């Protein structure tokens, strides 16, 4: 995440020069900006994207994540987001014993958004941050 000098300065001023609190404040501001931008862009079509795949000895997962342009689909931030999303979906299934049997489970957008990823944030929160960074609508389509 990149912050302007003025945002960093403001974060320190608001938090009495406490660096840890300033970092937390900056992350909260970025999340709020991401949700704002995601709301504005949600009507745009997402016809490009990637399909992420991960496998272990016991299971595998395919996940489709869409964006607006092929330019963003090739962007390192987007590909990293796809990798993180796929890994966290697989971890989610491993934590649920009912999913340890041999079966096919289909998840749609609303189900995927609720899965918890790094830092205790949902994939919906992480999606909003990536939307804020890349400036395009992103859709967790299916897994």
Backbone as a printed PyTorch tensor [residue, N CA C, xyz], in Angstrom:
tensor([[[  0.8450,  -1.1690,   0.0000],
         [  0.0000,   0.0000,   0.0000],
         [  0.8930,   1.2360,   0.0000]],

        [[  0.5810,   2.1890,  -0.8540],
         [  1.3540,   3.4150,  -0.9740],
         [  0.5330,   4.5670,  -0.4150]],

        [[  1.1530,   5.3470,   0.4560],
         [  0.4910,   6.5160,   1.0240],
         [  1.2870,   7.7620,   0.6750]],

        [[  0.5790,   8.8480,   0.4770],
         [  1.2630,  10.1040,   0.2010],
         [  1.9350,  10.6040,   1.4680]],

        [[  2.8970,  11.4710,   1.2760],
         [  3.6010,  12.0580,   2.4110],
         [  2.6210,  12.8000,   3.3140]],

        [[  1.6930,  13.5260,   2.7070],
         [  0.7320,  14.2940,   3.5100],
         [ -0.1790,  13.3760,   4.3220]],

        [[ -0.5670,  12.2170,   3.7650],
         [ -1.3750,  11.2670,   4.5370],
         [ -0.5900,  10.6920,   5.7070]],

        [[  0.6760,  10.3890,   5.4760],
         [  1.5220,   9.8680,   6.5530],
         [  1.6920,  10.9110,   7.6530]],

        [[  1.9060,  12.1470,   7.2450],
         [  2.0540,  13.2370,   8.2100],
         [  0.7680,  13.4080,   9.0170]],

        [[ -0.3650,  13.3850,   8.3370],
         [ -1.6500,  13.5270,   9.0150],
         [ -1.8800,  12.3730,   9.9900]],

        [[ -1.5090,  11.1630,   9.5910],
         [ -1.6650,   9.9950,  10.4620],
         [ -0.8590,  10.1600,  11.7400]],

        [[  0.3560,  10.6570,  11.6100],
         [  1.1830,  10.8840,  12.7980],
         [  0.6000,  11.9850,  13.6780]],

        [[  0.1020,  13.0500,  13.0580],
         [ -0.4860,  14.1470,  13.8270],
         [ -1.7290,  13.6840,  14.5820]],

        [[ -2.5810,  12.9410,  13.9160],
         [ -3.8240,  12.4640,  14.5320],
         [ -3.5350,  11.5060,  15.6870]],

        [[ -2.4450,  10.7730,  15.5960],
         [ -2.1250,   9.7520,  16.5950],
         [ -0.9530,  10.1320,  17.4950]],

        [[ -0.7230,  11.4190,  17.6800],
         [  0.3180,  11.9220,  18.5960],
         [  1.6850,  11.2940,  18.3480]],

        [[  2.0630,  11.1800,  17.0800],
         [  3.3640,  10.6510,  16.6570],
         [  3.6130,   9.1970,  17.0620]],

        [[  2.5580,   8.4560,  17.3440],
         [  2.6780,   7.0250,  17.6380],
         [  2.6580,   6.2800,  16.2940]],

        [[  3.8040,   5.7080,  15.9250],
         [  3.9430,   5.0890,  14.6090],
         [  2.9930,   3.9040,  14.4360]],

        [[  2.8680,   3.0610,  15.4470],
         [  1.9900,   1.8920,  15.3410],
         [  0.5330,   2.3110,  15.1320]],

        [[  0.0900,   3.3000,  15.8940],
         [ -1.2840,   3.7890,  15.7370],
         [ -1.4730,   4.4800,  14.3910]],

        [[ -0.4430,   5.1860,  13.9370],
         [ -0.5190,   5.8640,  12.6400],
         [ -0.6500,   4.8450,  11.5060]],

        [[  0.1070,   3.7460,  11.5800],
         [  0.0040,   2.6930,  10.5640],
         [ -1.3960,   2.0870,  10.5560]],

        [[ -1.9240,   1.8330,  11.7480],
         [ -3.2740,   1.2800,  11.8600],
         [ -4.2930,   2.2480,  11.2510]],

        [[ -4.1410,   3.5340,  11.5400],
         [ -5.0470,   4.5590,  11.0250],
         [ -4.9850,   4.6010,   9.4950]],

        [[ -3.7750,   4.5250,   8.9360],
         [ -3.6110,   4.5350,   7.4790],
         [ -4.2930,   3.3240,   6.8300]],

        [[ -4.1730,   2.1600,   7.4620],
         [ -4.8200,   0.9580,   6.9270],
         [ -6.3380,   1.0950,   6.9610]],

        [[ -6.8550,   1.6720,   8.0460],
         [ -8.3070,   1.8830,   8.1490],
         [ -8.7930,   2.8610,   7.0840]],

        [[ -8.0140,   3.9100,   6.8370],
         [ -8.3800,   4.8870,   5.8100],
         [ -8.3570,   4.2520,   4.4200]],

        [[ -7.3560,   3.4180,   4.1720],
         [ -7.2620,   2.7340,   2.8750],
         [ -8.4500,   1.7990,   2.6810]],

        [[ -8.8500,   1.1030,   3.7500],
         [ -9.9990,   0.1990,   3.6660],
         [-11.2720,   0.9830,   3.3580]],

        [[-11.4550,   2.1130,   4.0300],
         [-12.6440,   2.9440,   3.7930],
         [-12.6590,   3.4680,   2.3540]],

        [[-11.5070,   3.8940,   1.8680],
         [-11.4060,   4.3720,   0.4880],
         [-11.7080,   3.2420,  -0.4970]],

        [[-11.2200,   2.0560,  -0.1770],
         [-11.4660,   0.8940,  -1.0340],
         [-12.9440,   0.5720,  -1.1390]],

        [[-13.6530,   0.5980,  -0.0100],
         [-15.0900,   0.3200,  -0.0370],
         [-15.8350,   1.3930,  -0.8130]],

        [[-15.4140,   2.6350,  -0.6620],
         [-16.0500,   3.7320,  -1.3850],
         [-15.8900,   3.5500,  -2.8950]],

        [[-14.6780,   3.2280,  -3.2970],
         [-14.3970,   3.0430,  -4.7230],
         [-15.1070,   1.7990,  -5.2580]],

        [[-15.1380,   0.7360,  -4.4490],
         [-15.8050,  -0.4960,  -4.8660],
         [-17.2890,  -0.2530,  -5.1150]],

        [[-17.9030,   0.5550,  -4.2800],
         [-19.3200,   0.8770,  -4.4450],
         [-19.5560,   1.6340,  -5.7450]],

        [[-18.6640,   2.5580,  -6.0620],
         [-18.8030,   3.3410,  -7.2970],
         [-18.6420,   2.4750,  -8.5490]],

        [[-17.7690,   1.4740,  -8.4750],
         [-17.4210,   0.6870,  -9.6610],
         [-18.2270,  -0.5960,  -9.8220]],

        [[-19.0650,  -0.9420,  -8.8530],
         [-19.6760,  -2.2650,  -8.8600],
         [-20.5840,  -2.5480, -10.0540]],

        [[-21.0590,  -1.5400, -10.7440],
         [-21.9130,  -1.7680, -11.9030],
         [-21.1580,  -2.0800, -13.1850]],

        [[-19.8700,  -1.8610, -13.2020],
         [-19.0730,  -2.0960, -14.4120],
         [-18.9270,  -3.5860, -14.6900]],

        [[-18.8880,  -3.9320, -15.9690],
         [-18.7570,  -5.3450, -16.3340],
         [-17.3250,  -5.8200, -16.1200]],

        [[-17.2120,  -7.0680, -15.7100],
         [-15.9040,  -7.6830, -15.4630],
         [-15.7970,  -8.9110, -16.3660]],

        [[-15.2390,  -8.7070, -17.5500],
         [-15.1680,  -9.7740, -18.5420],
         [-13.7840, -10.4110, -18.6530]],

        [[-12.7840,  -9.8280, -18.0270],
         [-11.4260, -10.3690, -18.0440],
         [-11.1460, -10.9850, -16.6720]],

        [[ -9.9600, -11.5060, -16.4740],
         [ -9.6030, -12.0280, -15.1640],
         [ -8.7240, -13.2500, -15.2470]],

        [[ -8.6930, -13.9810, -14.1380],
         [ -7.8540, -15.1710, -14.0280],
         [ -8.6180, -16.2910, -13.3420]],

        [[ -8.1550, -17.5060, -13.5840],
         [ -8.6400, -18.6590, -12.8360],
         [ -7.4580, -19.1600, -12.0280]],

        [[ -7.6230, -19.1540, -10.7120],
         [ -6.5730, -19.6280,  -9.8210],
         [ -6.7840, -21.1040,  -9.5190]],

        [[ -5.7020, -21.8320,  -9.3640],
         [ -5.7500, -23.2610,  -9.0690],
         [ -4.7310, -23.5640,  -7.9900]],

        [[ -5.1510, -24.3430,  -7.0110],
         [ -4.2110, -24.8300,  -6.0130],
         [ -4.5760, -26.2760,  -5.6900]],

        [[ -3.5660, -27.0770,  -5.3760],
         [ -3.7930, -28.4930,  -5.0920],
         [ -2.9190, -28.9360,  -3.9340]],

        [[ -3.4520, -29.8590,  -3.1660],
         [ -2.6810, -30.5850,  -2.1700],
         [ -2.9080, -32.0640,  -2.4640]],

        [[ -2.3500, -32.9440,  -1.6300],
         [ -2.5730, -34.3770,  -1.8380],
         [ -4.0410, -34.7530,  -1.6510]],

        [[ -4.7450, -34.0100,  -0.7930],
         [ -6.1230, -34.3560,  -0.4510],
         [ -7.1770, -33.5640,  -1.2110]],

        [[ -6.8360, -32.4060,  -1.7270],
         [ -7.8770, -31.5470,  -2.2950],
         [ -7.3170, -30.6150,  -3.3600]],

        [[ -8.2350, -30.0150,  -4.0760],
         [ -7.8580, -29.0050,  -5.0680],
         [ -8.9580, -27.9580,  -5.1240]],

        [[ -8.6110, -26.7980,  -5.6520],
         [ -9.5740, -25.7080,  -5.7260],
         [ -9.3320, -24.8930,  -6.9840]],

        [[-10.3970, -24.6100,  -7.7060],
         [-10.3870, -23.6910,  -8.8430],
         [-11.2250, -22.4900,  -8.4510]],

        [[-10.7380, -21.3020,  -8.7730],
         [-11.4730, -20.0850,  -8.4200],
         [-11.3490, -19.0820,  -9.5570]],

        [[-12.4800, -18.5190,  -9.9690],
         [-12.5020, -17.5140, -11.0310],
         [-12.6720, -16.1340, -10.4090]],

        [[-11.7480, -15.2400, -10.7330],
         [-11.8140, -13.8540, -10.2730],
         [-11.7220, -12.9670, -11.5080]],

        [[-12.7130, -12.1070, -11.6680],
         [-12.7970, -11.2700, -12.8600],
         [-12.4400,  -9.8210, -12.5740]],

        [[-11.9570,  -9.1540, -13.6280],
         [-11.6750,  -7.7200, -13.5930],
         [-12.1380,  -7.1350, -14.9310]],

        [[-11.9450,  -5.8540, -15.1170],
         [-12.4580,  -5.1910, -16.3200],
         [-11.5560,  -5.3560, -17.5420]],

        [[-10.2400,  -5.3210, -17.3500],
         [ -9.3230,  -5.3310, -18.4940],
         [ -8.2490,  -6.4030, -18.3510]],

        [[ -7.7100,  -6.8300, -19.4870],
         [ -6.6190,  -7.7980, -19.4550],
         [ -5.3490,  -7.1690, -18.8840]],

        [[ -5.2390,  -5.8480, -18.9840],
         [ -4.0840,  -5.1520, -18.4120],
         [ -4.0210,  -5.3920, -16.9020]],

        [[ -5.1370,  -5.2410, -16.2170],
         [ -5.1780,  -5.4860, -14.7700],
         [ -5.0220,  -6.9710, -14.4790]],

        [[ -5.5800,  -7.8300, -15.3170],
         [ -5.4690,  -9.2760, -15.0960],
         [ -4.0130,  -9.7320, -15.0810]],

        [[ -3.1340,  -9.0220, -15.7830],
         [ -1.7060,  -9.3680, -15.8100],
         [ -0.8990,  -8.6220, -14.7530]],

        [[ -1.5390,  -7.7220, -14.0180],
         [ -0.8610,  -6.9080, -13.0170],
         [ -0.4420,  -7.7700, -11.8210]],

        [[  0.7290,  -7.5130, -11.2780],
         [  1.2500,  -8.2930, -10.1490],
         [  0.3370,  -8.2020,  -8.9280]],

        [[ -0.2360,  -7.0360,  -8.6750],
         [ -1.1430,  -6.8950,  -7.5300],
         [ -2.3670,  -7.7910,  -7.6890]],

        [[ -2.8880,  -7.8650,  -8.9000],
         [ -4.0650,  -8.6990,  -9.1490],
         [ -3.7140, -10.1790,  -9.0360]],

        [[ -2.6020, -10.5850,  -9.6390],
         [ -2.2180, -11.9980,  -9.5730],
         [ -1.9200, -12.4210,  -8.1390]],

        [[ -1.3100, -11.5380,  -7.3550],
         [ -1.0650, -11.8380,  -5.9390],
         [ -2.3790, -11.9740,  -5.1780]],

        [[ -3.3410, -11.1140,  -5.5080],
         [ -4.6620, -11.1840,  -4.8870],
         [ -5.3480, -12.5130,  -5.2200]],

        [[ -5.2360, -12.9550,  -6.4630],
         [ -5.8270, -14.2340,  -6.8620],
         [ -5.1780, -15.3730,  -6.0780]],

        [[ -3.8560, -15.3700,  -5.9740],
         [ -3.1450, -16.4130,  -5.2220],
         [ -3.5850, -16.4320,  -3.7650]],

        [[ -3.6560, -15.2590,  -3.1340],
         [ -4.0810, -15.1660,  -1.7410],
         [ -5.5070, -15.6710,  -1.5720]],

        [[ -6.3880, -15.3180,  -2.4860],
         [ -7.7910, -15.7260,  -2.4020],
         [ -7.9370, -17.2410,  -2.5150]],

        [[ -7.2400, -17.8260,  -3.4750],
         [ -7.3070, -19.2750,  -3.6750],
         [ -6.7650, -20.0030,  -2.4510]],

        [[ -5.6270, -19.5710,  -1.9440],
         [ -5.0360, -20.2090,  -0.7660],
         [ -5.9630, -20.1240,   0.4410]],

        [[ -6.5930, -18.9800,   0.6420],
         [ -7.4750, -18.8210,   1.7940],
         [ -8.7780, -19.5930,   1.6460]],

        [[ -9.2620, -19.7540,   0.4340],
         [-10.4500, -20.5950,   0.2200],
         [-10.1370, -22.0460,   0.5680]],

        [[ -8.9780, -22.5240,   0.1360],
         [ -8.6010, -23.9010,   0.4430],
         [ -8.4260, -24.0840,   1.9510]],

        [[ -7.8030, -23.1250,   2.6250],
         [ -7.6680, -23.1900,   4.0860],
         [ -9.0370, -23.2180,   4.7520]],

        [[ -9.9670, -22.4310,   4.2310],
         [-11.3280, -22.3930,   4.7670],
         [-11.9610, -23.7830,   4.7230]],

        [[-11.8180, -24.4670,   3.6010],
         [-12.4070, -25.7980,   3.4700],
         [-11.7330, -26.8130,   4.3820]],

        [[-10.4340, -26.7030,   4.5570],
         [ -9.7220, -27.6470,   5.4160],
         [-10.1440, -27.5050,   6.8790]],

        [[-10.6300, -26.3310,   7.2720],
         [-11.0590, -26.1020,   8.6520],
         [-12.4660, -26.6290,   8.9190]],

        [[-13.1810, -27.0400,   7.8980],
         [-14.5420, -27.5400,   8.0570],
         [-14.5650, -29.0410,   7.7890]],

        [[-14.7880, -29.8510,   8.8280],
         [-14.7160, -31.3070,   8.6720],
         [-15.7030, -31.8740,   7.6580]],

        [[-16.8440, -31.2160,   7.4600],
         [-17.8150, -31.7220,   6.4910],
         [-17.2810, -31.6450,   5.0630]],

        [[-16.2100, -30.8840,   4.8660],
         [-15.6260, -30.7340,   3.5300],
         [-14.4680, -31.6960,   3.2930]],

        [[-14.1980, -32.5870,   4.2440],
         [-13.0630, -33.4870,   4.1070],
         [-13.3860, -34.7260,   3.2720]],

        [[-14.6270, -34.8880,   2.8920],
         [-15.0020, -36.0060,   2.0450],
         [-14.7560, -35.6360,   0.5850]],

        [[-14.7760, -36.6560,  -0.2460],
         [-14.6050, -36.4180,  -1.6780],
         [-15.9070, -35.8660,  -2.2370]],

        [[-15.9420, -34.5960,  -2.4760],
         [-17.1230, -33.9760,  -3.0510],
         [-16.7860, -32.6750,  -3.7320]],

        [[-17.7320, -32.2670,  -4.5500],
         [-17.5790, -31.0150,  -5.2830],
         [-18.4700, -29.9820,  -4.6060]],

        [[-17.8860, -28.8610,  -4.2540],
         [-18.6330, -27.7860,  -3.6080],
         [-18.5290, -26.5530,  -4.4930]],

        [[-19.6570, -25.9630,  -4.8070],
         [-19.6750, -24.7380,  -5.6060],
         [-19.9440, -23.5480,  -4.7030]],

        [[-19.1220, -22.5370,  -4.8400],
         [-19.3280, -21.2990,  -4.0930],
         [-19.5470, -20.1660,  -5.0790]],

        [[-20.4810, -19.3060,  -4.7540],
         [-20.7560, -18.1270,  -5.5680],
         [-20.1760, -16.8960,  -4.8810]],

        [[-20.3690, -15.7470,  -5.4930],
         [-19.7940, -14.4840,  -5.0400],
         [-20.0340, -14.2070,  -3.5640]],

        [[-21.2800, -14.2800,  -3.0980],
         [-21.5820, -13.9250,  -1.7070],
         [-20.9010, -14.8740,  -0.7220]],

        [[-20.7670, -16.1530,  -1.0850],
         [-20.0810, -17.1170,  -0.2280],
         [-18.5900, -16.8140,  -0.1550]],

        [[-18.0080, -16.4890,  -1.2920],
         [-16.5740, -16.2040,  -1.3490],
         [-16.2230, -14.9480,  -0.5640]],

        [[-17.0700, -13.9340,  -0.6580],
         [-16.8030, -12.6750,   0.0400],
         [-16.7320, -12.8500,   1.5520]],

        [[-17.4270, -13.8520,   2.0840],
         [-17.4850, -14.0510,   3.5320],
         [-16.2790, -14.8090,   4.0900]],

        [[-15.4850, -15.4270,   3.2370],
         [-14.3270, -16.2000,   3.7100],
         [-13.2920, -15.2550,   4.3030]],

        [[-12.7620, -15.6490,   5.4480],
         [-11.7880, -14.8140,   6.1530],
         [-10.3970, -15.0750,   5.6020]],

        [[ -9.6950, -13.9860,   5.3030],
         [ -8.3450, -14.0580,   4.7650],
         [ -7.3290, -13.5600,   5.7760]],

        [[ -6.1760, -13.1020,   5.3020],
         [ -5.1350, -12.5890,   6.1910],
         [ -5.6260, -11.4080,   7.0270]],

        [[ -5.0410, -11.2410,   8.1730],
         [ -5.3320, -10.1440,   9.0960],
         [ -6.7700, -10.1790,   9.6050]],

        [[ -7.4490, -11.3110,   9.4760],
         [ -8.8160, -11.4300,   9.9540],
         [ -9.8450, -10.7040,   9.1120]],

        [[ -9.4490, -10.2080,   7.9550],
         [-10.3780,  -9.5090,   7.0620],
         [-10.9980, -10.5030,   6.0860]],

        [[-12.2210, -10.2230,   5.6840],
         [-12.8760, -11.0860,   4.7070],
         [-12.2840, -10.8490,   3.3190]],

        [[-12.5610, -11.7790,   2.4220],
         [-12.1100, -11.5810,   1.0430],
         [-12.7880, -10.3610,   0.4260]],

        [[-13.9730, -10.0160,   0.8960],
         [-14.6370,  -8.7920,   0.4230],
         [-13.8040,  -7.5650,   0.7870]],

        [[-13.2570,  -7.5380,   2.0160],
         [-12.4040,  -6.4200,   2.4360],
         [-11.1350,  -6.3520,   1.5920]],

        [[-10.5230,  -7.5040,   1.3580],
         [ -9.3060,  -7.5370,   0.5330],
         [ -9.6070,  -7.1150,  -0.9030]],

        [[-10.7750,  -7.5090,  -1.3990],
         [-11.1820,  -7.1010,  -2.7450],
         [-11.2980,  -5.5880,  -2.8290]],

        [[-11.9020,  -4.9780,  -1.8100],
         [-12.0550,  -3.5160,  -1.7930],
         [-10.6990,  -2.8190,  -1.8230]],

        [[ -9.7190,  -3.3610,  -1.0980],
         [ -8.3770,  -2.7660,  -1.1080],
         [ -7.7420,  -2.8550,  -2.4960]],

        [[ -7.9110,  -3.9930,  -3.1640],
         [ -7.3350,  -4.1590,  -4.4990],
         [ -8.0490,  -3.2510,  -5.5000]],

        [[ -9.3580,  -3.1080,  -5.3600],
         [-10.1090,  -2.1900,  -6.2280],
         [ -9.5870,  -0.7720,  -6.0570]],

        [[ -9.3400,  -0.3900,  -4.8100],
         [ -8.8160,   0.9490,  -4.5310],
         [ -7.4550,   1.1510,  -5.1850]],

        [[ -6.6350,   0.1280,  -5.1410],
         [ -5.2790,   0.2220,  -5.6790],
         [ -5.2620,   0.2220,  -7.2110]],

        [[ -6.0920,  -0.6330,  -7.8260],
         [ -6.0440,  -0.8050,  -9.2780],
         [ -7.0530,   0.0480, -10.0350]],

        [[ -8.0860,   0.5170,  -9.3510],
         [ -9.0690,   1.3970,  -9.9790],
         [-10.0390,   0.7150, -10.9260]],

        [[-10.2060,  -0.5920, -10.7860],
         [-11.1510,  -1.3410, -11.6160],
         [-12.0490,  -2.1880, -10.7370]],

        [[-13.2390,  -2.4890, -11.2570],
         [-14.1360,  -3.3930, -10.5630],
         [-13.5420,  -4.7960, -10.5890]],

        [[-13.6440,  -5.5020,  -9.4840],
         [-13.1490,  -6.8710,  -9.3700],
         [-14.2690,  -7.7110,  -8.7780]],

        [[-14.4490,  -8.9030,  -9.3360],
         [-15.5460,  -9.7630,  -8.9330],
         [-15.0200, -11.1500,  -8.5810]],

        [[-15.2740, -11.5890,  -7.3390],
         [-14.9880, -12.9620,  -6.9490],
         [-16.1310, -13.7960,  -7.5290]],

        [[-15.9350, -14.3760,  -8.6780],
         [-17.0560, -14.9590,  -9.4250],
         [-17.5310, -16.2810,  -8.8480]],

        [[-16.6250, -17.2560,  -8.7710],
         [-17.0260, -18.5810,  -8.2940],
         [-15.8060, -19.4240,  -7.9680]],

        [[-16.0510, -20.4600,  -7.1810],
         [-14.9980, -21.4220,  -6.8400],
         [-15.6310, -22.7920,  -6.7290]]])
